Amino acid sequence: MTTDQTADRDTARGAEPAHEVLMTGKQRVALIVLLTASFTLAVDFSILNVALPSVGADVGFGIENLQWIATTFALCSAGLTLLMGRVADIAGRRRMFLIGMVLLGVGSVVGGLATTPAVLLVARVAQGVATAIVVPAALALLIGAFPEGRARDRALGLNGSLMAAGFTTGAILGGLLTDLLSWRWAFFINVPIAVAVLVVAPIVLQDSRSAQRSRLDVPGAALVTLGLLALVYGLTHATETAWTDPVTLGALAAAVVLLTVFVLVERRSEFPLVPLGMLARSNVAWGNIAGALAFVTETSLVFLLTLYLQEVLGYTPLGAGLSFAVLGVGTVLGGLIGPRIIGRFGNKAAIVGGFLVQAVATLSLVLVSDAPGSIWLVLVATFVGGVANLVVIVGFMVTATSGVPASEQGLATGLTTMSQQVGITMGTPIMSAVLTAVVLANAAPDASAVLAGVTTAIWVNGGICVAGALAVAAFLRGRPIAA
């Protein structure tokens, strides 16, 4: 059968033997190690958000500079991930995974002991670089440990659910640690996890690297890294100022120029960082687009609902964080059922259907009001939306990494990690810009203006889900099936 067959024909995979999904003891331990590392780094993305005022007061950040605690992490994690995925292909994925975990542990100790803004930012840079190293290496090692098919789909489903749940868990855990102990434990909690992973990983993880002769494309690496850094900086700066701010526009323009030059350089490179033929593959290109949109929509919805719960319903930061526990449950459930849906209906149908269900759940939230009973609509909608969003994310990971040669798995997983990090980073500025425009134009009292801004942004969020479903339905070719 040909690669142009649609995902609906993928149902033939449902006839695969049941023993394929069974894992050996070593595979289970390896999976636990890799999932633990990835989950921990996903938590780190949001664990300090609730604690920012406390961090600023203790370390000496002015309120206008607090965003750099999150921005430095996002810049490094998104800007360097593609480069580090390729380095892992060349230098060895297990080696880079271990180096990243060492850096995470050291950076977490430094952050927990920080007494000045400079030291704290250095720690966040270390955590961001560790994320850029570990996440694509871990995903490549996971893919290498399981043959393509149901077993890999199940492993990717667990990975996707924990990565997405980590973002929500970080907000809850950050609030609990700050209230019960200190914000410093948001850093220290990583240390025993890093040590445990470093002890077990060398025993259960088998190293792998590209078997083909290759070398690092230095000009391409510099261009794509600087381009992604400019893109992420422009997006995060827009959150604090405006989309029309000269610095924002300058950073986004620089990103366009740098990434355009990067494409031109890659066409002539003997050992390109990103073989353009890979991006021409329907599954890689549209899989990553779907993944980026999935993270844009769900993480930014958390931002919108956090404002709604605190500014309209009057919840405390911890209360708002705990309200997202049901979303965390939904994401875990979505990660578990995602592989089953893919096995039954195909990856394309899973992504399209997931986006449509997520759109319905999200758009139902335009009905929220300042009545306390609206919390029940929030809980139900975020649970359903969380399940659907993870089905999309599992579909994206399976789609974007299927059929890729072993020598390029680090690159493929680097692309998926980059899509995830850029999606997380893009979502909040986009929704913040919509909300801010409505609030500034609204003469109503503060709470009413915030409610109007939130519901308007929710319309946009749901619309992105619908657009994602239509684009994938139109342009993504289904995963090939064996003849």
TAGI-V653351 format. One record per residue. N is the residue number from 1. RES is the residue in one letter. OMEGA is omega in whole degrees, -180 to 180 (* if undefined). BURIAL is b if it has 16 or more other C-alpha atoms within 10 Angstrom, else e. D_CENTER is the distance of its C-alpha to the mean C-alpha in whole Angstrom. Layout:
n=N res=RES omega=OMEGA burial=BURIAL d_center=D_CENTER
n=N res=RES omega=OMEGA burial=BURIAL d_center=D_CENTER
//
This chain:
n=1 res=M omega=-173 burial=e d_center=34
n=2 res=T omega=179 burial=e d_center=32
n=3 res=T omega=-180 burial=e d_center=28
n=4 res=D omega=179 burial=e d_center=29
n=5 res=Q omega=-176 burial=e d_center=29
n=6 res=T omega=-178 burial=b d_center=27
n=7 res=A omega=180 burial=b d_center=25
n=8 res=D omega=178 burial=b d_center=27
n=9 res=R omega=-177 burial=e d_center=29
n=10 res=D omega=180 burial=b d_center=27
n=11 res=T omega=178 burial=b d_center=28
n=12 res=A omega=179 burial=e d_center=31
n=13 res=R omega=179 burial=b d_center=28
n=14 res=G omega=180 burial=e d_center=29
n=15 res=A omega=-180 burial=e d_center=32
n=16 res=E omega=-179 burial=e d_center=30
n=17 res=P omega=-176 burial=e d_center=32
n=18 res=A omega=-175 burial=e d_center=31
n=19 res=H omega=-178 burial=e d_center=31
n=20 res=E omega=-176 burial=e d_center=28
n=21 res=V omega=179 burial=e d_center=26
n=22 res=L omega=-179 burial=e d_center=28
n=23 res=M omega=173 burial=e d_center=26
n=24 res=T omega=179 burial=e d_center=29
n=25 res=G omega=-180 burial=e d_center=29
n=26 res=K omega=178 burial=e d_center=27
n=27 res=Q omega=179 burial=b d_center=24
n=28 res=R omega=-180 burial=e d_center=24
n=29 res=V omega=178 burial=b d_center=24
n=30 res=A omega=180 burial=b d_center=22
n=31 res=L omega=179 burial=b d_center=19
n=32 res=I omega=-180 burial=b d_center=19
n=33 res=V omega=-177 burial=b d_center=19
n=34 res=L omega=180 burial=b d_center=16
n=35 res=L omega=179 burial=b d_center=14
n=36 res=T omega=-180 burial=b d_center=15
n=37 res=A omega=-178 burial=b d_center=14
n=38 res=S omega=179 burial=b d_center=10
n=39 res=F omega=-179 burial=b d_center=11
n=40 res=T omega=-179 burial=b d_center=13
n=41 res=L omega=175 burial=b d_center=10
n=42 res=A omega=177 burial=b d_center=7
n=43 res=V omega=-177 burial=b d_center=11
n=44 res=D omega=-179 burial=b d_center=12
n=45 res=F omega=-173 burial=b d_center=9
n=46 res=S omega=-171 burial=b d_center=11
n=47 res=I omega=-178 burial=b d_center=14
n=48 res=L omega=-174 burial=b d_center=17
n=49 res=N omega=-179 burial=b d_center=16
n=50 res=V omega=-174 burial=b d_center=19
n=51 res=A omega=-173 burial=b d_center=21
n=52 res=L omega=179 burial=b d_center=21
n=53 res=P omega=179 burial=e d_center=25
n=54 res=S omega=178 burial=b d_center=26
n=55 res=V omega=-179 burial=b d_center=24
n=56 res=G omega=-179 burial=b d_center=26
n=57 res=A omega=-176 burial=e d_center=29
n=58 res=D omega=-172 burial=e d_center=29
n=59 res=V omega=177 burial=e d_center=28
n=60 res=G omega=175 burial=e d_center=30
n=61 res=F omega=168 burial=b d_center=27
n=62 res=G omega=-176 burial=e d_center=28
n=63 res=I omega=-179 burial=e d_center=27
n=64 res=E omega=-177 burial=e d_center=26
n=65 res=N omega=-176 burial=e d_center=24
n=66 res=L omega=-176 burial=b d_center=22
n=67 res=Q omega=-178 burial=b d_center=19
n=68 res=W omega=177 burial=b d_center=19
n=69 res=I omega=177 burial=b d_center=18
n=70 res=A omega=-175 burial=b d_center=14
n=71 res=T omega=-180 burial=b d_center=15
n=72 res=T omega=177 burial=b d_center=16
n=73 res=F omega=-177 burial=b d_center=13
n=74 res=A omega=180 burial=b d_center=11
n=75 res=L omega=-177 burial=b d_center=13
n=76 res=C omega=-176 burial=b d_center=14
n=77 res=S omega=-179 burial=b d_center=10
n=78 res=A omega=-174 burial=b d_center=9
n=79 res=G omega=-174 burial=b d_center=13
n=80 res=L omega=-170 burial=b d_center=14
n=81 res=T omega=180 burial=b d_center=12
n=82 res=L omega=177 burial=b d_center=14
n=83 res=L omega=-176 burial=b d_center=17
n=84 res=M omega=175 burial=b d_center=16
n=85 res=G omega=178 burial=b d_center=15
n=86 res=R omega=176 burial=b d_center=19
n=87 res=V omega=179 burial=b d_center=20
n=88 res=A omega=176 burial=b d_center=19
n=89 res=D omega=-173 burial=b d_center=21
n=90 res=I omega=-174 burial=b d_center=24
n=91 res=A omega=-177 burial=b d_center=24
n=92 res=G omega=-174 burial=b d_center=23
n=93 res=R omega=179 burial=b d_center=20
n=94 res=R omega=180 burial=b d_center=21
n=95 res=R omega=-180 burial=b d_center=23
n=96 res=M omega=177 burial=b d_center=20
n=97 res=F omega=-179 burial=b d_center=18
n=98 res=L omega=177 burial=b d_center=21
n=99 res=I omega=179 burial=e d_center=21
n=100 res=G omega=179 burial=b d_center=18
n=101 res=M omega=174 burial=b d_center=18
n=102 res=V omega=180 burial=b d_center=22
n=103 res=L omega=177 burial=b d_center=20
n=104 res=L omega=-179 burial=b d_center=18
n=105 res=G omega=-179 burial=b d_center=21
n=106 res=V omega=180 burial=b d_center=23
n=107 res=G omega=180 burial=b d_center=21
n=108 res=S omega=176 burial=b d_center=20
n=109 res=V omega=180 burial=b d_center=24
n=110 res=V omega=180 burial=b d_center=25
n=111 res=G omega=180 burial=b d_center=23
n=112 res=G omega=-179 burial=b d_center=24
n=113 res=L omega=-173 burial=e d_center=28
n=114 res=A omega=176 burial=b d_center=27
n=115 res=T omega=178 burial=e d_center=30
n=116 res=T omega=179 burial=e d_center=29
n=117 res=P omega=-177 burial=b d_center=26
n=118 res=A omega=-179 burial=e d_center=26
n=119 res=V omega=180 burial=b d_center=26
n=120 res=L omega=180 burial=b d_center=23
n=121 res=L omega=175 burial=b d_center=21
n=122 res=V omega=179 burial=b d_center=22
n=123 res=A omega=179 burial=b d_center=21
n=124 res=R omega=174 burial=b d_center=17
n=125 res=V omega=180 burial=b d_center=18
n=126 res=A omega=178 burial=b d_center=18
n=127 res=Q omega=178 burial=b d_center=15
n=128 res=G omega=178 burial=b d_center=13
n=129 res=V omega=177 burial=b d_center=15
n=130 res=A omega=178 burial=b d_center=15
n=131 res=T omega=180 burial=b d_center=11
n=132 res=A omega=179 burial=b d_center=11
n=133 res=I omega=-168 burial=b d_center=14
n=134 res=V omega=-171 burial=b d_center=13
n=135 res=V omega=178 burial=b d_center=10
n=136 res=P omega=178 burial=b d_center=12
n=137 res=A omega=-180 burial=b d_center=15
n=138 res=A omega=-179 burial=b d_center=14
n=139 res=L omega=177 burial=b d_center=13
n=140 res=A omega=177 burial=b d_center=16
n=141 res=L omega=179 burial=b d_center=18
n=142 res=L omega=180 burial=b d_center=17
n=143 res=I omega=179 burial=b d_center=18
n=144 res=G omega=-178 burial=b d_center=21
n=145 res=A omega=-177 burial=b d_center=22
n=146 res=F omega=177 burial=b d_center=22
n=147 res=P omega=-179 burial=e d_center=24
n=148 res=E omega=-177 burial=e d_center=22
n=149 res=G omega=-173 burial=b d_center=23
n=150 res=R omega=-179 burial=b d_center=23
n=151 res=A omega=179 burial=b d_center=22
n=152 res=R omega=178 burial=b d_center=19
n=153 res=D omega=-180 burial=b d_center=18
n=154 res=R omega=179 burial=b d_center=18
n=155 res=A omega=179 burial=b d_center=17
n=156 res=L omega=177 burial=b d_center=14
n=157 res=G omega=177 burial=b d_center=14
n=158 res=L omega=180 burial=b d_center=14
n=159 res=N omega=-179 burial=b d_center=11
n=160 res=G omega=-179 burial=b d_center=9
n=161 res=S omega=-179 burial=b d_center=11
n=162 res=L omega=177 burial=b d_center=10
n=163 res=M omega=180 burial=b d_center=7
n=164 res=A omega=179 burial=b d_center=7
n=165 res=A omega=180 burial=b d_center=10
n=166 res=G omega=179 burial=b d_center=9
n=167 res=F omega=179 burial=b d_center=8
n=168 res=T omega=180 burial=b d_center=11
n=169 res=T omega=180 burial=b d_center=13
n=170 res=G omega=180 burial=b d_center=13
n=171 res=A omega=180 burial=b d_center=15
n=172 res=I omega=-177 burial=b d_center=17
n=173 res=L omega=178 burial=b d_center=18
n=174 res=G omega=178 burial=b d_center=18
n=175 res=G omega=-180 burial=b d_center=21
n=176 res=L omega=-179 burial=b d_center=23
n=177 res=L omega=-179 burial=b d_center=23
n=178 res=T omega=-179 burial=b d_center=24
n=179 res=D omega=-173 burial=e d_center=27
n=180 res=L omega=-177 burial=e d_center=28
n=181 res=L omega=180 burial=e d_center=28
n=182 res=S omega=177 burial=b d_center=26
n=183 res=W omega=-179 burial=b d_center=23
n=184 res=R omega=179 burial=b d_center=24
n=185 res=W omega=172 burial=b d_center=23
n=186 res=A omega=173 burial=b d_center=19
n=187 res=F omega=-173 burial=b d_center=20
n=188 res=F omega=-177 burial=b d_center=23
n=189 res=I omega=179 burial=b d_center=21
n=190 res=N omega=-170 burial=b d_center=19
n=191 res=V omega=179 burial=b d_center=22
n=192 res=P omega=178 burial=e d_center=24
n=193 res=I omega=179 burial=b d_center=20
n=194 res=A omega=180 burial=b d_center=20
n=195 res=V omega=-180 burial=e d_center=24
n=196 res=A omega=179 burial=e d_center=24
n=197 res=V omega=-179 burial=b d_center=21
n=198 res=L omega=178 burial=b d_center=23
n=199 res=V omega=-173 burial=e d_center=27
n=200 res=V omega=-172 burial=e d_center=25
n=201 res=A omega=-179 burial=b d_center=23
n=202 res=P omega=-178 burial=e d_center=26
n=203 res=I omega=-170 burial=e d_center=28
n=204 res=V omega=-178 burial=b d_center=26
n=205 res=L omega=177 burial=b d_center=24
n=206 res=Q omega=-177 burial=e d_center=25
n=207 res=D omega=176 burial=e d_center=25
n=208 res=S omega=176 burial=b d_center=24
n=209 res=R omega=179 burial=b d_center=24
n=210 res=S omega=179 burial=b d_center=25
n=211 res=A omega=-179 burial=e d_center=29
n=212 res=Q omega=176 burial=e d_center=30
n=213 res=R omega=-177 burial=e d_center=31
n=214 res=S omega=171 burial=e d_center=29
n=215 res=R omega=-175 burial=e d_center=28
n=216 res=L omega=177 burial=b d_center=25
n=217 res=D omega=-173 burial=b d_center=26
n=218 res=V omega=178 burial=e d_center=26
n=219 res=P omega=179 burial=e d_center=27
n=220 res=G omega=179 burial=b d_center=24
n=221 res=A omega=-180 burial=b d_center=21
n=222 res=A omega=-178 burial=e d_center=23
n=223 res=L omega=-177 burial=b d_center=22
n=224 res=V omega=179 burial=b d_center=19
n=225 res=T omega=179 burial=b d_center=18
n=226 res=L omega=179 burial=b d_center=20
n=227 res=G omega=179 burial=b d_center=19
n=228 res=L omega=177 burial=b d_center=15
n=229 res=L omega=179 burial=b d_center=16
n=230 res=A omega=179 burial=b d_center=18
n=231 res=L omega=-179 burial=b d_center=16
n=232 res=V omega=179 burial=b d_center=14
n=233 res=Y omega=179 burial=b d_center=17
n=234 res=G omega=180 burial=b d_center=18
n=235 res=L omega=-179 burial=b d_center=16
n=236 res=T omega=178 burial=b d_center=16
n=237 res=H omega=178 burial=b d_center=19
n=238 res=A omega=179 burial=b d_center=20
n=239 res=T omega=-175 burial=b d_center=19
n=240 res=E omega=-178 burial=b d_center=21
n=241 res=T omega=179 burial=e d_center=24
n=242 res=A omega=178 burial=b d_center=24
n=243 res=W omega=-180 burial=b d_center=23
n=244 res=T omega=179 burial=e d_center=27
n=245 res=D omega=-178 burial=e d_center=27
n=246 res=P omega=180 burial=e d_center=28
n=247 res=V omega=177 burial=b d_center=26
n=248 res=T omega=-179 burial=b d_center=23
n=249 res=L omega=179 burial=b d_center=25
n=250 res=G omega=-180 burial=e d_center=26
n=251 res=A omega=180 burial=b d_center=22
n=252 res=L omega=177 burial=b d_center=21
n=253 res=A omega=178 burial=e d_center=24
n=254 res=A omega=179 burial=b d_center=24
n=255 res=A omega=180 burial=b d_center=20
n=256 res=V omega=-179 burial=b d_center=22
n=257 res=V omega=-177 burial=e d_center=25
n=258 res=L omega=-179 burial=b d_center=23
n=259 res=L omega=175 burial=b d_center=21
n=260 res=T omega=177 burial=e d_center=24
n=261 res=V omega=178 burial=e d_center=26
n=262 res=F omega=179 burial=b d_center=23
n=263 res=V omega=180 burial=b d_center=24
n=264 res=L omega=179 burial=e d_center=28
n=265 res=V omega=-177 burial=b d_center=28
n=266 res=E omega=180 burial=b d_center=26
n=267 res=R omega=-175 burial=e d_center=28
n=268 res=R omega=-175 burial=e d_center=31
n=269 res=S omega=177 burial=e d_center=29
n=270 res=E omega=179 burial=e d_center=31
n=271 res=F omega=-175 burial=b d_center=28
n=272 res=P omega=175 burial=b d_center=25
n=273 res=L omega=177 burial=b d_center=22
n=274 res=V omega=175 burial=b d_center=20
n=275 res=P omega=-174 burial=b d_center=23
n=276 res=L omega=176 burial=e d_center=23
n=277 res=G omega=178 burial=e d_center=24
n=278 res=M omega=-180 burial=e d_center=21
n=279 res=L omega=177 burial=e d_center=20
n=280 res=A omega=178 burial=e d_center=23
n=281 res=R omega=-178 burial=b d_center=22
n=282 res=S omega=-175 burial=b d_center=21
n=283 res=N omega=-179 burial=b d_center=19
n=284 res=V omega=-177 burial=b d_center=16
n=285 res=A omega=-175 burial=b d_center=17
n=286 res=W omega=173 burial=b d_center=16
n=287 res=G omega=-179 burial=b d_center=14
n=288 res=N omega=175 burial=b d_center=11
n=289 res=I omega=178 burial=b d_center=13
n=290 res=A omega=180 burial=b d_center=12
n=291 res=G omega=180 burial=b d_center=8
n=292 res=A omega=180 burial=b d_center=8
n=293 res=L omega=179 burial=b d_center=10
n=294 res=A omega=180 burial=b d_center=9
n=295 res=F omega=175 burial=b d_center=6
n=296 res=V omega=-172 burial=b d_center=9
n=297 res=T omega=-172 burial=b d_center=11
n=298 res=E omega=-180 burial=b d_center=10
n=299 res=T omega=178 burial=b d_center=9
n=300 res=S omega=176 burial=b d_center=12
n=301 res=L omega=175 burial=b d_center=14
n=302 res=V omega=177 burial=b d_center=13
n=303 res=F omega=-179 burial=b d_center=15
n=304 res=L omega=-178 burial=b d_center=18
n=305 res=L omega=175 burial=b d_center=19
n=306 res=T omega=177 burial=b d_center=19
n=307 res=L omega=-180 burial=b d_center=21
n=308 res=Y omega=-177 burial=b d_center=23
n=309 res=L omega=-177 burial=b d_center=24
n=310 res=Q omega=-173 burial=b d_center=25
n=311 res=E omega=-178 burial=b d_center=27
n=312 res=V omega=-179 burial=b d_center=28
n=313 res=L omega=174 burial=b d_center=28
n=314 res=G omega=179 burial=e d_center=29
n=315 res=Y omega=172 burial=b d_center=27
n=316 res=T omega=177 burial=e d_center=26
n=317 res=P omega=179 burial=b d_center=23
n=318 res=L omega=178 burial=b d_center=23
n=319 res=G omega=177 burial=e d_center=24
n=320 res=A omega=179 burial=b d_center=21
n=321 res=G omega=-180 burial=b d_center=19
n=322 res=L omega=179 burial=b d_center=21
n=323 res=S omega=-180 burial=b d_center=21
n=324 res=F omega=177 burial=b d_center=17
n=325 res=A omega=-180 burial=b d_center=18
n=326 res=V omega=174 burial=b d_center=19
n=327 res=L omega=177 burial=b d_center=16
n=328 res=G omega=178 burial=b d_center=14
n=329 res=V omega=179 burial=b d_center=17
n=330 res=G omega=-180 burial=b d_center=16
n=331 res=T omega=178 burial=b d_center=13
n=332 res=V omega=179 burial=b d_center=15
n=333 res=L omega=179 burial=b d_center=17
n=334 res=G omega=178 burial=b d_center=15
n=335 res=G omega=-180 burial=b d_center=14
n=336 res=L omega=-178 burial=b d_center=18
n=337 res=I omega=-179 burial=b d_center=19
n=338 res=G omega=179 burial=b d_center=17
n=339 res=P omega=178 burial=b d_center=19
n=340 res=R omega=179 burial=b d_center=22
n=341 res=I omega=178 burial=b d_center=21
n=342 res=I omega=179 burial=b d_center=20
n=343 res=G omega=-177 burial=b d_center=24
n=344 res=R omega=-171 burial=b d_center=26
n=345 res=F omega=-178 burial=b d_center=25
n=346 res=G omega=-175 burial=b d_center=23
n=347 res=N omega=-179 burial=b d_center=19
n=348 res=K omega=179 burial=b d_center=20
n=349 res=A omega=179 burial=b d_center=22
n=350 res=A omega=-179 burial=b d_center=19
n=351 res=I omega=-178 burial=b d_center=16
n=352 res=V omega=180 burial=b d_center=19
n=353 res=G omega=179 burial=b d_center=20
n=354 res=G omega=178 burial=b d_center=17
n=355 res=F omega=-178 burial=b d_center=16
n=356 res=L omega=177 burial=b d_center=20
n=357 res=V omega=177 burial=b d_center=20
n=358 res=Q omega=179 burial=b d_center=17
n=359 res=A omega=179 burial=b d_center=19
n=360 res=V omega=180 burial=b d_center=22
n=361 res=A omega=-179 burial=b d_center=20
n=362 res=T omega=-177 burial=b d_center=19
n=363 res=L omega=176 burial=b d_center=22
n=364 res=S omega=-178 burial=b d_center=24
n=365 res=L omega=175 burial=b d_center=23
n=366 res=V omega=-179 burial=b d_center=25
n=367 res=L omega=-179 burial=e d_center=28
n=368 res=V omega=-180 burial=b d_center=27
n=369 res=S omega=177 burial=b d_center=30
n=370 res=D omega=177 burial=b d_center=31
n=371 res=A omega=-179 burial=e d_center=33
n=372 res=P omega=-178 burial=e d_center=31
n=373 res=G omega=179 burial=e d_center=31
n=374 res=S omega=-180 burial=e d_center=28
n=375 res=I omega=-179 burial=b d_center=26
n=376 res=W omega=175 burial=e d_center=27
n=377 res=L omega=178 burial=e d_center=26
n=378 res=V omega=-177 burial=b d_center=22
n=379 res=L omega=-178 burial=b d_center=22
n=380 res=V omega=-177 burial=b d_center=23
n=381 res=A omega=-179 burial=b d_center=21
n=382 res=T omega=177 burial=b d_center=18
n=383 res=F omega=-179 burial=b d_center=18
n=384 res=V omega=179 burial=b d_center=19
n=385 res=G omega=178 burial=b d_center=16
n=386 res=G omega=176 burial=b d_center=14
n=387 res=V omega=-177 burial=b d_center=16
n=388 res=A omega=-180 burial=b d_center=16
n=389 res=N omega=180 burial=b d_center=12
n=390 res=L omega=173 burial=b d_center=11
n=391 res=V omega=177 burial=b d_center=14
n=392 res=V omega=-177 burial=b d_center=13
n=393 res=I omega=176 burial=b d_center=9
n=394 res=V omega=177 burial=b d_center=12
n=395 res=G omega=178 burial=b d_center=14
n=396 res=F omega=-178 burial=b d_center=12
n=397 res=M omega=178 burial=b d_center=11
n=398 res=V omega=-177 burial=b d_center=15
n=399 res=T omega=-172 burial=b d_center=16
n=400 res=A omega=-179 burial=b d_center=14
n=401 res=T omega=-179 burial=b d_center=16
n=402 res=S omega=176 burial=b d_center=19
n=403 res=G omega=-180 burial=b d_center=22
n=404 res=V omega=179 burial=b d_center=21
n=405 res=P omega=-179 burial=e d_center=24
n=406 res=A omega=-178 burial=b d_center=23
n=407 res=S omega=-177 burial=b d_center=24
n=408 res=E omega=-178 burial=b d_center=21
n=409 res=Q omega=178 burial=b d_center=18
n=410 res=G omega=177 burial=b d_center=17
n=411 res=L omega=-180 burial=b d_center=16
n=412 res=A omega=179 burial=b d_center=15
n=413 res=T omega=174 burial=b d_center=12
n=414 res=G omega=177 burial=b d_center=12
n=415 res=L omega=-180 burial=b d_center=11
n=416 res=T omega=178 burial=b d_center=9
n=417 res=T omega=178 burial=b d_center=7
n=418 res=M omega=178 burial=b d_center=8
n=419 res=S omega=179 burial=b d_center=7
n=420 res=Q omega=-176 burial=b d_center=3
n=421 res=Q omega=178 burial=b d_center=5
n=422 res=V omega=178 burial=b d_center=7
n=423 res=G omega=178 burial=b d_center=6
n=424 res=I omega=-176 burial=b d_center=6
n=425 res=T omega=-177 burial=b d_center=9
n=426 res=M omega=-170 burial=b d_center=11
n=427 res=G omega=-176 burial=b d_center=11
n=428 res=T omega=177 burial=b d_center=13
n=429 res=P omega=-179 burial=b d_center=15
n=430 res=I omega=-179 burial=b d_center=16
n=431 res=M omega=177 burial=b d_center=17
n=432 res=S omega=179 burial=b d_center=18
n=433 res=A omega=178 burial=b d_center=21
n=434 res=V omega=-179 burial=b d_center=22
n=435 res=L omega=-177 burial=b d_center=23
n=436 res=T omega=180 burial=b d_center=24
n=437 res=A omega=-180 burial=e d_center=27
n=438 res=V omega=-178 burial=b d_center=28
n=439 res=V omega=-178 burial=b d_center=28
n=440 res=L omega=-179 burial=e d_center=30
n=441 res=A omega=-174 burial=e d_center=32
n=442 res=N omega=-180 burial=e d_center=33
n=443 res=A omega=-179 burial=e d_center=36
n=444 res=A omega=176 burial=e d_center=36
n=445 res=P omega=-172 burial=e d_center=35
n=446 res=D omega=-176 burial=e d_center=32
n=447 res=A omega=-180 burial=b d_center=31
n=448 res=S omega=179 burial=b d_center=32
n=449 res=A omega=178 burial=b d_center=30
n=450 res=V omega=179 burial=b d_center=27
n=451 res=L omega=178 burial=b d_center=27
n=452 res=A omega=179 burial=b d_center=28
n=453 res=G omega=-180 burial=b d_center=25
n=454 res=V omega=-177 burial=b d_center=23
n=455 res=T omega=177 burial=b d_center=24
n=456 res=T omega=179 burial=b d_center=24
n=457 res=A omega=177 burial=b d_center=21
n=458 res=I omega=174 burial=b d_center=20
n=459 res=W omega=180 burial=b d_center=22
n=460 res=V omega=-180 burial=b d_center=20
n=461 res=N omega=178 burial=b d_center=17
n=462 res=G omega=178 burial=b d_center=19
n=463 res=G omega=177 burial=b d_center=20
n=464 res=I omega=177 burial=b d_center=17
n=465 res=C omega=179 burial=b d_center=16
n=466 res=V omega=180 burial=b d_center=20
n=467 res=A omega=177 burial=b d_center=20
n=468 res=G omega=179 burial=b d_center=17
n=469 res=A omega=-178 burial=b d_center=19
n=470 res=L omega=-179 burial=e d_center=22
n=471 res=A omega=180 burial=e d_center=20
n=472 res=V omega=179 burial=b d_center=19
n=473 res=A omega=-176 burial=b d_center=22
n=474 res=A omega=-167 burial=e d_center=24
n=475 res=F omega=-178 burial=e d_center=23
n=476 res=L omega=172 burial=b d_center=21
n=477 res=R omega=-177 burial=b d_center=24
n=478 res=G omega=179 burial=b d_center=23
n=479 res=R omega=179 burial=b d_center=23
n=480 res=P omega=178 burial=b d_center=26
n=481 res=I omega=-176 burial=b d_center=28
n=482 res=A omega=178 burial=e d_center=31
n=483 res=A omega=* burial=e d_center=34
//
